[in-house]
Amino acid sequence: MTDTMQTPSGENQNSAGTPAAKPTSLTITDKAVNEIKRIQANDPSAVGTNLRVMVVGGGCSGMSYKLGFDGQPIAASDKIFEKDGVKVVCDAKSYLYLAGTELDFTDGLNGTGFVFKNPMRSEPVVAVPASQLNGCVHCGAHLSGELAPHACGQCGTPQPLVPGSLRDPFEVFQVARRFGQSRGELQKRFLLLSRALHPDRFARASEVARQASLERMGLVNEAFRILSDGDAIRDFLFSQSGFQEKGAQTSEDLELAERWFDLQEQIDEKGADEGLALLALFQGELTGLLTEMKLQMQRLEQSFDNQNEPKEALQEMFKVRHRMNTSQSMLRDVERMRFRLESAGKVHP
């Protein structure tokens, strides 16, 4: 092994005086792996999650480490480190400070907790007690109560968002994934979080707290907008489902499109009066189809809320929404054709 020595600038050099290779990974010790597994085995909320590490500004050393179990899908930009079935993830920004770091666990006389050690850097070892997992970045208190996970219930500090994490409106408001949301309960939760997170409260706080306040408040506003609108709820659920528009087209869609093309050819062959009469009949039929599909959508939403095959209900909703969009587009085309006929003077209404 090549000996290394610390330079005044904080960079390591080998005995020949040339810069040593910089580690590019996060190392996880066996003790850290065993402790992570122990916590997951004893905490039902941590089952099936990954341990996320964040580095945020603040603290005596200019930065602090935040650990927490994260059940959200791993973002494409995240860095993943795995050992013995345990996954530790971090965002790209935090990785700049974590590359070359060893994540260990200690239960010695000096305290119990996770330890970050980086021999390539000059900052001291940073320890995070196991009791502070999913804890406040400011005071370390466990995030629980009506403000969790947005702000600390003890010190009130807004918690930084994980870059690239999924912004799920149902999790933001801690409500069930359903269409039938209680407007009153949403409003109550919105007012509670708004009072706790409003940027005016943190105008003189640290930069980290001010930024977290802005991000969390924006997240709450967007979640409230989505949960207050059934169409927005559907759009969000569709965006997470992976359904493809190509797969939403049905034989009914194709049949309707063919009828519309045939109708346009008939109108070109017939007189204006008869053409407008045909348009009126088709317009009435489309309007009736839309009314029927809206009722079908309501039934599917109820089935989803009752958890009666929710995935199948959502997939059928996706197809119905596609047919509704097709019908609405045709209605606009019908109106444009009617206007063109009248404007050309072929008909005098």
N, C-alpha and C positions, 0 to 999 in steps of 0.2 A: 504494500500500500504506500502511496506517495504521501509524505508528510505535508501538512498545510500550516500556514501561519496567517494571522489576521493583520491586514494592512490598515493604516490609519483611516482610509476612506471606507472601511467596512468590507472590502472585497477580499476574498481569500486568494493566496498565492501559494504555489508549491515551493519546494526547497530550491528549485532552479530559478525562481523569481518570475515565472510566467503565471498568468491567471489560471486558477483551477477551474475545471469544468463546473458549470452551475447546474445543480439538480433541477429537473423539470417536473417532478412528481411529488405528490403528497404520500408519505409513508405512514402506514397504520400498524401499530405494534399489536402483538397478540393480546396484551393486557387490555388495550383499548377495544379490540374486537370482542373480547369476552365480556367486558362491561356493557358494551352496546347491546349485545345479545341478552344479557341479564335484564337490562332495563326493558327491552322489548318483550321479554317473556313475562314480566310482571306488570306491564302497563298495556291494557287492551287497546288504548288509542294509538300505541306505537307499533302495533302488529302490522306487518306488510308495508312499513314506511322506510324511507331512507334517512340517514343522518345528514342534515344540511349544515354546512359551515358558512358563516358570513363574516366578513371583516368590514367594520364600519368605523368611521371617524369618531373621535371622542376618547375619553379616558386619559389617564395620566401619561400614557406613552403616545398619545395622539391617535390611537386606534384601539378598538376592542373587538373581541371575538364573540360571536353569537352562535350557539349550537341549538338545534331543534330538530325533532322528527317531522319530516315532511311527506305527506301522502299524495302530493300533487305530481302529475306527470313530469318527468325530467325534461327540461327545455333543451332545444338543439344546441344552444350555446353553452350549456353547463359542462363542467368537467366532472368526470366520474372516476372514483377510485374504489376498487373492490378487493376484499380479502375475506376468504372463508365464508362467502355468502352475505357479507355485510357491505353495503354500498354507502360511501360517503361522497356527497356531491357539493359543489360550490359554483357560484356564478363566475363568469369570466373576469370580472373586476376583482373579486376576492382572490382569485387564483394568482393574480400578480403578487400578492403578499404571502401566498401559501406555498408557492413552488419551492421545493426543497425542504419543506417543513415535515417534522415527524409528529404525528398525533399519538400521544401515549396516555396512559391512565396511571395515576399514583394514589396509593392509600397509605402513605407513610405518616411520620410524625408531623410533617409540615402541612398536612391537610390532605383532603381527598378530592380528586377531581381530574378532569381531562387536562392534559398539558400539551402545549404547542412549543416545539423546540426547533429552531432553525440555525444550524451552525454556520450558515453562509451569511447571516445577518447579525447586526450588532445589538438589536433590541433584546431585552431580557426575555426569559421564559415566561409565558403567559398561561395561567391555570384557570380553568373554568370548572367550578364545582358541579358535580353531577346533579345536584339539586336545582341548578340554574338552567338545565335543559329546557328549552321552550320558555326561557325567562326573559325578563325585561333587559334591554341593552343598557339601561341607565342604572337601575338599582339591583338587578338580578332576580327580582321577585318572580314567582311563577305566574304566567299570564293566565288568568282565570276570571270568572265573573262576567258581567254584562258588557264590559268594554273589550274583552278578549276577542280576537287576537290583535285588535287594532291599537290599543293603548293599554298601558299598565294600570291595573286597578289600584295600586298603592301610590305610585308617584305621578301618574297621569301622563307619562311620556309616550308620544306616538312611536310605534315600532316601524322600523324601515321595512319596505317591501323587498322581497327577493327579486332581483332583476330577472325578467323572463318568466316569472311564475304565472300560472293560470289565474285569470281574474274571473272567478266563478261567483256570480251574483248571489246564488243560493248560500254559498259558504260565507260571503261577506256579511249577509244578514242572518246567517245561522238559521235558515228556514228549510223546510222540506222541499224537495224538487217536485213541484206541482204547479199547475196553472192557477188553481183556485187559491190565490194568496189573499189574506185578510188585509184590506186596505188600511184599516185602523191600526193593526199591529205593525205593518210596514212603516206607517207614518210615525208611530211611537218610537220604533227602533231608529228611524232616520233622524229624528230630533235628538235622541239620546247621543248618537254618534257625532252628529253635527256640533253639538255643544262641547263634546270632549275633544274633537279634532280640529275645530275651526282654526285656520292659520293666525287669526288675530290673537289667540291665546298664547302663541309661541313667537310673537314678534321679537322678543328679547331673549329667546332661548338659543341653544347651540344651533349651528348650521345643520347638524344631523337631525335634530328635532324639528326644525322648520321645514326641511325637505320632506321628512316623513309625514308631517302634518299635511303638506300640500298633496303628496301622493295618496295618502289614505283618504283624504277628503274627496279627491277626484274619483277614487275607487268607489266610495260610498255613493256619491252622486250618480255615477254610471249604473251601479247595481240597483239603485232605487228606480231609475228610469226604466230599466229592463223589467224588473219585477212588477211594475205598475202597468205593464202593457202586455197583453196576451200574445200579440204578434211579435213583440220583441223577445218574449220568452221562447217562442217557437224558433225564431231565428238563431238565438243563442244555442238552444239544444241541437238544432240542425248543424250548426257550425262545429259542435263537438262530436257529432255522430259519425262523421266520415261518409255520409251519404253522397252519392254523385248524381248530378242533374241528369246525366245520360240514363241512369237507371230508374229515374222517376217517370219517364215517358211510358204511357200505357197505350193499349190498343184503342181506348176511347179517345185519347188525345189525337192519335193519327186519323181516326175516323172523322173527328170534328174538323181537323185541318183540311182533309180532303173535301168535306162538304163546303167549307168556306171557299176553297179554290173553284169548285164546280159552280157555286153561286155567283162568283165574280164573272165567270164565263157566260152564265145565263143572262146576267144584267147587261153585258156588252151586246148580246144578241137581241134583247127585247127592248121595248120602249121604256122611257124614263119612268112613266107612271107605274108600269108593272114592275120595273126594277126596284122602285122605292117600296112597293108593297112587299116584294120578296125580302128586302132588307129589314122591313119592320117585323116580319114574321121571324126571321133569324135572330133579330135583336131580342125579341120577346123570349125566344127559346134560350138564348144565352143568359138572360136575366134570371129565368127560372132555374137554370143549372147552377148559377152562382148561389142562389138562395138555398138550394138543396145541399150544395157543398159546404156552405157555412154551418148548416145544421149538422152535417156529418162531422165537421171539424169539432163542433162542440161535444158531440158524443165521444169522439176519440180523445179529447182532452179529459173528459170525465173518466174514461177507461184508464188513461195514463195516471191520473191522480189516485185512482183506486188500486193502482199497481196491478191491474189485470193485463198481464203481458205488455209492460210499458214499452219495451223495445219494438215490438210489433206495432203497437199503437203509434209510436213516433214515426216509424217507417211509413205507415199508411198515411199519416198526416203530411209527410213530405211529398207523397204522390198527390194527395188532394190539393196541397198548396200549389204544386206544379200545374194541375188542371185549372185551378182558380186563376193563376197568372196568365195561362193561355187564353182562357175565356175573357178575362179583362182586356187583354191585348186585342182580341178580335172585336170586342165591343168598341174599342177606340178606332179600329180600322173601319168598322161599319159606320160610325159617326163621320169619319173623314170622307168616306165614299158618298154618303148622303149629302154632305156639304158641297162636294165637288159637283154632283149632279145638279143641285139647285143653283149653284153659282154659275154653272155653264148655261143656264137659262133653259135647260131641257124640261124643267118643271117649275111651275109657279105655285108656291105653297099658299 
